[in-house]
Amino acid sequence: MNWDHPQPHVLELAPAAGDIDGLDHTNNAVYVQWCEKAGWAHSEALGLGLADYRRLDRAMAIRRSEYDYLLPTTAGERLLLGTWLVATDGKLNMERRFQLLRASDGATVLRGRWELVCIEISSGRARRMPAEFCDVYLPAVVA
């Protein structure tokens, strides 16, 4: 597969009948949900899950998101969604990227990007990343 960055965290997906819109394509909102699922799965694979976020009273919240819908997909197509952490300042900000490939031909059907900010869950305010976040996330950032 022609990934944009090395060593993606990959989810294998296939649009179900309920994911298809009136144009017989996967609804754009489904891609957004898949990206959220992939982001959480990657974080958990690295060692930080929702329970850790709650225990630390910190979370990486989406400040801005962008999605480029390049090609349509249809029900039952085998898709591969890769995600990476590509940047962080080690204090407040982090960037996550996504790339969705059609398995049959390797074509990129979607690219996405999130700007994340560390927040204190209890107040919703921006707060510095705790040491545990830095220990887990910083080594995972791809060059």
C-alpha positions as CSV (number, residue, x, y, z in Angstrom):
1,M,0.0,0.0,0.0
2,N,1.1,3.5,-0.8
3,W,0.9,5.2,2.7
4,D,1.7,8.9,3.1
5,H,3.8,8.1,6.2
6,P,5.6,5.0,7.5
7,Q,4.1,2.5,10.0
8,P,0.4,3.5,10.1
9,H,-1.9,2.2,12.8
10,V,-4.4,0.5,10.5
11,L,-8.1,-0.3,10.8
12,E,-9.7,-2.6,8.3
13,L,-13.2,-1.4,7.4
14,A,-16.1,-2.0,5.0
15,P,-19.1,0.2,4.5
16,A,-22.3,-1.5,5.6
17,A,-25.7,-0.9,3.9
18,G,-26.6,1.7,6.6
19,D,-23.5,3.7,5.8
20,I,-24.6,4.4,2.2
21,D,-26.3,7.7,1.3
22,G,-28.8,8.6,-1.5
23,L,-26.0,8.7,-4.0
24,D,-25.1,5.1,-3.3
25,H,-21.8,6.1,-1.8
26,T,-20.5,6.0,1.8
27,N,-21.9,9.0,3.6
28,N,-19.2,11.6,4.5
29,A,-20.2,11.5,8.2
30,V,-19.3,7.8,8.3
31,Y,-15.7,8.7,7.4
32,V,-15.6,11.1,10.3
33,Q,-16.8,8.4,12.7
34,W,-14.2,6.0,11.3
35,C,-11.4,8.6,11.9
36,E,-12.6,9.0,15.5
37,K,-12.6,5.2,15.9
38,A,-9.1,5.0,14.4
39,G,-7.7,7.8,16.6
40,W,-9.0,6.1,19.8
41,A,-7.7,2.7,18.6
42,H,-4.2,4.1,18.0
43,S,-4.1,5.9,21.3
44,E,-5.2,2.7,23.1
45,A,-2.6,0.7,21.2
46,L,0.1,3.2,22.4
47,G,-1.1,2.7,26.0
48,L,-3.5,5.6,26.7
49,G,-7.2,4.9,26.8
50,L,-10.3,6.8,28.0
51,A,-9.8,5.5,31.6
52,D,-6.3,7.1,31.6
53,Y,-7.6,10.3,30.3
54,R,-10.2,10.4,33.1
55,R,-7.7,9.4,35.7
56,L,-5.3,12.2,34.6
57,D,-8.2,14.7,34.0
58,R,-6.6,15.4,30.6
59,A,-7.6,14.7,27.0
60,M,-6.5,15.5,23.5
61,A,-9.5,17.4,22.0
62,I,-10.0,18.2,18.4
63,R,-9.6,21.9,17.8
64,R,-9.8,21.7,14.0
65,S,-10.5,19.0,11.5
66,E,-10.1,18.8,7.7
67,Y,-11.2,16.0,5.4
68,D,-10.5,15.7,1.7
69,Y,-13.0,13.3,0.1
70,L,-11.1,12.1,-3.0
71,L,-13.0,9.1,-4.3
72,P,-16.4,7.5,-3.4
73,T,-16.7,4.1,-1.8
74,T,-19.6,1.7,-1.9
75,A,-21.1,-1.0,0.3
76,G,-18.9,-3.9,1.1
77,E,-15.7,-2.5,-0.3
78,R,-12.6,-3.4,1.8
79,L,-10.9,-0.3,3.0
80,L,-7.8,0.4,5.1
81,L,-7.7,3.5,7.4
82,G,-4.3,4.5,8.5
83,T,-3.5,7.1,11.2
84,W,-0.4,8.7,12.5
85,L,0.7,11.4,14.9
86,V,2.8,13.7,12.8
87,A,3.6,16.7,15.1
88,T,3.6,17.9,18.6
89,D,5.1,20.7,20.7
90,G,5.1,18.4,23.7
91,K,3.1,21.0,25.6
92,L,-0.4,21.6,24.3
93,N,-0.7,20.8,20.6
94,M,-0.5,17.7,18.5
95,E,-1.5,16.8,14.9
96,R,-3.0,13.5,13.7
97,R,-3.3,12.5,10.1
98,F,-5.5,9.9,8.4
99,Q,-5.4,8.2,5.0
100,L,-8.2,5.8,3.8
101,L,-7.2,3.4,1.0
102,R,-9.3,1.1,-1.1
103,A,-7.7,-2.3,-0.7
104,S,-8.5,-3.6,-4.2
105,D,-6.3,-1.0,-6.0
106,G,-4.5,1.0,-3.2
107,A,-6.3,4.2,-4.3
108,T,-6.5,6.9,-1.6
109,V,-10.1,7.8,-1.1
110,L,-9.8,10.2,1.8
111,R,-7.2,12.2,3.7
112,G,-7.9,13.8,7.0
113,R,-6.1,16.0,9.5
114,W,-6.8,16.9,13.1
115,E,-5.3,19.7,15.2
116,L,-5.5,18.5,18.8
117,V,-5.1,20.5,22.0
118,C,-4.6,19.1,25.5
119,I,-7.5,20.0,27.8
120,E,-8.4,19.6,31.4
121,I,-11.5,17.4,31.2
122,S,-13.1,18.9,34.4
123,S,-12.9,22.5,33.1
124,G,-12.6,22.2,29.3
125,R,-9.7,24.6,29.4
126,A,-6.3,24.1,27.6
127,R,-3.7,22.6,29.9
128,R,-0.2,21.3,29.5
129,M,0.1,17.6,28.6
130,P,0.9,15.5,31.6
131,A,4.2,13.5,31.6
132,E,2.3,10.3,30.7
133,F,1.0,11.9,27.5
134,C,4.5,13.0,26.5
135,D,6.0,9.6,27.4
136,V,3.5,7.8,25.2
137,Y,2.8,10.2,22.3
138,L,6.1,11.9,21.6
139,P,7.9,8.7,20.6
140,A,5.0,7.8,18.3
141,V,5.3,11.0,16.2
142,V,6.5,10.1,12.7
143,A,9.1,12.3,11.0
